[in-house]
Amino acid sequence: MPQLRRDPVTREWVIIAAERSRRPSDFKVGEEMRGKSVFSPTCPFCPGNELMTPGEVLGYRWSSPTSNTPGWAVRAVPNKFPALQVEGEFDRTGYGMYDMMSGIGAHEVIIECPEHDKTLTDVSLDQAELVFKSYQDRCKDLSQDSRFKYIMVFRNQGRVAGASLEHAHSQLIALPMVPRNVIEKMEGAARYYEFRERCVYCDMIKQETSYGERVVCENEQFIAFCPFASKYPFETWVAPKLHRRNFVQESKQNIRLFAALVQETLQRITLCLPSTAYNFTLHTSPINQDIDKDFHWHLSIMPRLTVNAGFEMGTGIHINVTSPEDAAKYLRSTSIFDELV
Amino acid sequence: MPQLRRDPVTREWVIIAAERSRRPSDFKVGEEMRGKSVFSPTCPFCPGNELMTPGEVLGYRWSSPTSNTPGWAVRAVPNKFPALQVEGEFDRTGYGMYDMMSGIGAHEVIIECPEHDKTLTDVSLDQAELVFKSYQDRCKDLSQDSRFKYIMVFRNQGRVAGASLEHAHSQLIALPMVPRNVIEKMEGAARYYEFRERCVYCDMIKQETSYGERVVCENEQFIAFCPFASKYPFETWVAPKLHRRNFVQESKQNIRLFAALVQETLQRITLCLPSTAYNFTLHTSPINQDIDKDFHWHLSIMPRLTVNAGFEMGTGIHINVTSPEDAAKYLRSTSIFDELV
């Protein structure tokens, strides 16, 4: 029998459609991996092509000290076709009965490694750590602009997940308001706190640890699990085990542990569902707020195995064809160490 | 400069990304139309294959009076792989800190015409009218089951819009609760009413009619327009001009006028964006509620031209690369009568 499950934070219902249950091999995955080479002459993210992008706002360099030249390990640049624009006045106006504001914001690309043929899943741990450190550094820098109220860091892997360039990269968008999904998570956490005087994410992590059935992997500081009300097959969250509201304030040691667990999770997903497209989104606290509400930061990884259709778009209710218990079982039982050695 | 626009009902923000502005010819559209024929021997929705589907719950027949045999114009059957299940007890339970309920509901398919090679866009007006009449009849019948609180009727056209069978069909899912998107629309409409003592949709239609820039087409009773805060390029709503809360209560004459305007809108979309995939969703009042809140029913048509990526999934904010003013201009200026004659 199918189940309706509710996200304990946002109160969104999800249909876990048992009748349609899908194993990893039931999904058509794998975008063509057209034999990528380490360098692509036409790729704006490859070393040597630095002038094909806007000037860099961050560069971790192991040789050349000169910006916008080769010799970098991670590089961040403004998006050439930004969804929002840094320059201009922030202005709210009406238009008849409607409300609008000027599209002020920042839209940046983080180029994760110089090699054209690598992804975040298969770079070294040192390199992955640098990528997450660059998220912190860019967020810290952008937070100094008081017009910005939220920074969403995200990653699109594969064409069906919305990636338009194949060279490994993440993106961030700084917004002049706190987006609705974040408000819902904060309000849901506050509602739970009011009722129980505990953090809803801490409780979730405790229950997941004790039940075990939805846990994928963990280390000293972080846990990866498939959430009870997963919207997508094989959706996996990575969160700090202890209560911490802000990703940006994580220590260097913790960022390394986080990078290690994210890489392990992505490797497990990739082994279960070869070269599947996915998105990940980093959920952390808003910035430049009067009231600094509590939160528990986490990363959501969402493989793109099914297509949202009219029902999801009309109702906001997702139909998930793989239960999170099954997904976690498959991801757990993948022997990444055997296969990756 | 990009704009942030707010939906006056749900208060969702949308980014209208002017810098990325796209005309119809900039989109890669057109799924392969592999020369479909009027009958497909393996299609469960073709006449003669009636026993390949669960037994019909509705059949408008012009010849044979026998169920589940050829001779029908429109036919509705339970979905063979339902997301929710009609049989069983409705049960809410907890699971540790989580909430769930049994997946009770109905999931039906409406086969829109006997011909395998037609779509809702190109069937006769008589046939399109029958399709919308069948929505009414199935909704009326399912409303008698007091376990159901909402019925979402939707249509997925094309593979990228989630259609798994190509024979023209709509679907409906009856739910044991009112979904979140519907609650948000009802609450938003109630909030607006409290402030202005007018229906927000009526005000929207008045503004659109008077400004004209987002109107696509209209007839005596219905109007099609691209909403001010369109989430998707070429998103178009079709709504009754006068305040009416419930699709199911529309008269036969109005259903015909509605069918005509939906067909005209879909024809305009198809001419601008040849064989593009799309979804539509019918937003009407909940059923079996104690408090019958007010609403203004409408149909949302959402072409699938871009892919939701990490940013949309993480924030709930859509980036729309074609302004609704541009979209309406293209749709308006398409000469459907010239091209269709």
Interface residues (C-beta under 8 A of the other chain):
Chain A: M1 P2 Q3 L4 R5 R6 P8 R11 E12 W13 I15 I16 A17 A18 E19 R20 F81 P82 A83 L84 Q85 G88 Y95 G96 M97 Y98 D99 M100 M101 S102 G103 Y150 M152 F154 R155 N156 V160 A161 G162 A163 Q171 I173 L175 P176 M177 P179 R180 N181 V182 E184 V200 D203 M204 Q207 Y211 F228 A229 N279 F280 T281 L282 H283 S300 M302 V307 N308 A309 G310 F311 M313 G314 T315 G316 I317 I319
Chain B: M1 P2 Q3 L4 R5 R6 P8 R11 E12 W13 I15 I16 A17 A18 E19 R20 F81 P82 A83 L84 Q85 G88 Y95 G96 M97 Y98 D99 M100 M101 S102 G103 Y150 M152 F154 R155 N156 V160 A161 G162 A163 Q171 I173 L175 P176 M177 P179 R180 N181 V182 E184 V200 D203 M204 Q207 Y211 F228 A229 N279 F280 T281 L282 H283 S300 M302 V307 N308 A309 G310 F311 M313 G314 T315 G316 I317 I319
